[in-house]
Amino acid sequence: MQKRVARPKKKMSFKGRDVISIRDFNKQEILHVLRTAEKMEKNRKPLLKGKILATLFFEPSTRTRLSFESAMHRLGGRVIGFADPSVSSTAKGESLPDSIKIVEGYADVIVIRHPLEGAARVAAEAASVPVINGGDGANQHPTQTFLDLYTIKKTKGKLSGLKVGFLGDLKYGRTVHSLAHALSYFGVEMYFISPESLRMPDDDLYELKQKGVKYHEVKDLKKVIGKLDVLYATRIQKERFPDPLEYKKVKDAYILDRSLLKGVKKDLKILHPLPRVNEINYNIDDTPHAAYFGQARNGVPVRQALLALVLGVEA
């Protein structure tokens, strides 16, 4: 009987690819990005020397913009762009597709943050260079999801079989929607903890149910915090509320402090996409549970990985 020779696995390529939604990536592609980020933590090579990143931020940002710029500089590339749309031609009435067609002539890759849902997809359709979504309204923030997954894997040693709680603004929180979708690949049991008015959207819950994901909707954090391996806290986002009175009703719904940590698992990790307002007390910062500052730092190797991958270069 003739021995069967295994075919070599086809190398996964992201060259020229847009990063618009975490939903555009399957499980193996997600894991490939995370493995590449691990390599980037050790990498000191100028892999993107001669390449230019354009950062178009039509909405305020600190961590996303600066970590992308840091990532590009660490890889030997350069950065152009703006963080204030009033200094761009948008203020003169230029359309987003026209702006993108102009900028693509100056850069090899574009990162865009925009307040309107779907704006990143519009930009990608207009561009001939890769476009990375740095957040579009309450819709998607895929690079945040990748760094959230990277942080969980790094702090817990795995992604599968965990009990993960999502706390706070689950209605408008784009990071929550994206992360819940990504974790659905890994057999995670989810706890959605929020006021009724900020509960997880029905469409997202239906999708999780269709995938066979076990989840729970609860209002009282104290009842479930002892079960969790990861608690993903979020800010109640004032800027997303159409009615200021509704925001006032829920703005202090959950405030994490040390008193709530009695009886939690020793290796519970608390994540937060930041910025925080008052939902996590400063007295938690020096506990072994606080992982949110490391989470923010993880944005650099993860975004290094994404930039290198879409530009066809790997560590």
N, C-alpha and C positions, 0 to 999 in steps of 0.2 A: 504493500500500500504506500502510495507516494505521500511523503510528509508535506503537510500544508504549511506554507511560509506566510507568516503574519505580515500584512502590509504596514509600512510605517505610517504613523498617525500624521494626518495633514496638519501642518502648522497653522495655528489660529492667527488670522490677520485682522487688524483693526485699521489698517492704513486708509486714510481718506474718510473714515467713518465719523458721522455726527454723534454727539452724546446729548440727546434731547430728553429722553425718558428712561427710567430704570426698566420700564416695561419692554424696551427694545432689546434687552439683554436676557439670555437664558442663564441657567444655573452655571454651566461650564464657562461661559463668557465672564460672568461675575467672578468666579473663582480665579480665572486667568488674570483679571485686573488686580485682585488682591495679592496673588503671587508676585505679580510685577511690582506692586507697591513694596512688598517685602524686599525685593532686590534693590529698589530705589533707596531704601534706608541705608544700604551699604555702599551705594554707588557714589562716586565722586568724579565721574567722567563727564566732560562737556558734550553730552550726546546730541544736544540741539544747538550747537554752535552754528551761527549764521542764520538761524531761524528767528522769526518775529511773531510774537503773540500780540493780538489786539484785544484789549479789555474794554468792552462797551457796557458801562453800568448806568442804566437809566433809573436805578433804584439804589438807595443807600446800602452799603456793605462794608464790613471791615474784614472779617475772617476770609470770606470767599475771595474777594479781590486781592488782598495782600498775600494769601497763601498761593494763589495762582501766579502772582508776580514773583514770589519767592521761589516757587517751583521752577519757573522758566529761567530765572537768573541762575539757580543752582545747576541747571542743565546746560548753562553756557549761552542761552538765548537772550533775546532782548524783548522789551515790552513797550508798546505804545497804547494810547487809549485815553479814556476820560472816566471820571467818577461823578460828574455833574452834567446831566443832559442839557442844562441851560447854556453850556459852552459849545454844544454841538449844533449842527445844521438842523436838527430836529426842531430847535426853537424857531427856526425860520419856516417851518412847515414841511421839511423834507420827509418823505415816507420812509418807513423802516426798510423795505426792500431796496430802495435807492441808496440809503445809507450803507447797507451791507455790501452792495455792489461796488461802492466806492472804496470801502475799507478793505475788501478782499484783495484789492490791487496793492495794498501796502503791507499785508501780513500773510503768514502761512497758516495761521489758525486763529479763530475768533472765539472769545468767551463773552457771552451776553447775559446780563440780568435785566429784567424788564417787569414792570408792574402788571402787564396784561397777560392773562392766560393764553397760551398758544403762540406768543410772540417769538419764542425760540424756534419753534417749528417753521414759522414764516421766514425767519432769518436763514434757517438751514436750506429751505427751498430756494432762496434767492442766491445763496452763496455757492461758489465752486471750490472753496476751501472748507476744511472741517469746522463745524460750529459746535461749541459746548455750552450747554444750558447752565448758567449760574443761578437759576431761579426765575420762574415766570409766574408772578402773582401767587395765588394759592394752589397752583397746579403741580409743578414738578421741580425737584432740586436733586437731580441724579448724582452729582458729584458728592453732595452731602451724604446721600445714601451709601455710596461706596465707602466713604470714610467712617460712617457709622458702623457698617459691617466690618470694616478693618479693625476698628476699635474693639468691637465685641469679640472678634476672633483673637485679637492680641491679648485682651484682658481675661478672657474665659478659656482660651485654648481651643475653642470650637465654635461652630455656629448651630449645629444640630442639637435637638433635644432639650433646648433651654425653655424656661418660662420667662417671658418678656412682658413687662407692663408698660403701657403708654399712658402718660398722665398729662391732663390739662386740656389744651385746645386741640381736639381731635377733628374738629369740623373744618377749620381753616388751615390747619397745620400741614403744609405740603411735605415736610420731612417725615411726618407720621405716615401719610398715605404711601409714600414711596418705600419707606423702610418695611412697613407691614407686607407690602407686595413682595419685596425681595426676600424677606424671612420666610415667606410661605413655601419657598423651595426647600427649606431645611428642617421641616418637622417641628417647628416652634409652636408652643402653646402661648396664646396671647391674651392679655388682660387689658381691656380698654376702660380707663378710669377717668370719668369726666362728669360735669354737670349735664343734665338732659339736653340743654340748649347747645352744647358743644360736643355731642356724641359723634362717633365715627359715622361718616356718610353711609347710607343704606347700600349704595352701589359697591362700596369697598367691602362691606360685610357680606354682601351676596357673593362677591367674587371669592372671598375666603371660604365661605360655606361650600361653594361649588368645588373648590380644591380640596375639601376635606380637612381644612385647618380648624383645630379646636380653639375656640375663643370665648371670652366672657365679657359682658358689659357690666360694670359696677360703678357705684358713685362713692363708696367709702374706701379710701386707700388703706386704712388700718386693717380692714378685713382680709386684704390680699397681699400686703407688702411682705409678710413673712414667707410667702411661697415663691417669691421672685428671685431669679438669677440676675436679671437686668431690669432696671427701672429707667425708662426714657422719659424724662420730664420736658415739658415745653412751656414756653411763654404764652400767656393769654395775649394775643396779638391785637392791640388796640386799633392798629391801622387797617385791619381786615373787617372791622365791624361797621355795617352801614348805619347802625343806631348807637350813639354814644351811651345812651341809658342802658342798653343791653350789656355793653362792656362793663359798666360800673357794677352791674349785678353779679358778675362772675370773676372780676379781676383778681380777687383774693380767695378764690375757691379752694386752692391747694397751696399750702406753704410747707415745704419740707424743712424740718429742723431735726436736731439730734434726738429729741423725744420720740420721734417716729421710727427711729432706727433700733429701738429695743426689740429684740426677738427676731431681727432679720437674719438672713444667712450671712455667715462671716465673709463670704466672697461675693456678696451682692455688689454690683457695680451700677453707679448712677451716671447716666449720660444726659447731656443737654446740648442742643445745637447752638445755643447762645445767640444773642445776648440774653442774660437773665434780668429780671426786674426785681421781684421779691419772692419768686416761687421756690428758690433754694436759699436757705439761710447761709450766711458766711461761715457759721460754725460747723458746717459739713465739709468745708473745703479741705481741712487737714485730717479728715478721716480716710481710712483705706478704701472706703466706698466711692469716693469722688473720682470720677474718670473723665470729667468734662474738659479739663484743661489739656490733658493728654489727647483727648478726642480732637480738640481744635488743632493741636500740633500735627496730628496724623493727616491733616488736610494737605500738608506739603508733599509727603511721599506718594499719597494717593493721586494727587493732581499731577505730580511728576509722571506717574505711571500713565495716566490718561493722555497727557500731552505727547509723551514719547510714542505711545501706541497709535494714536490717530495720525501722527506724522511718520509712522512706519519705522520707528527706531525702538529697540528694546535694550535693556541692560544686559 
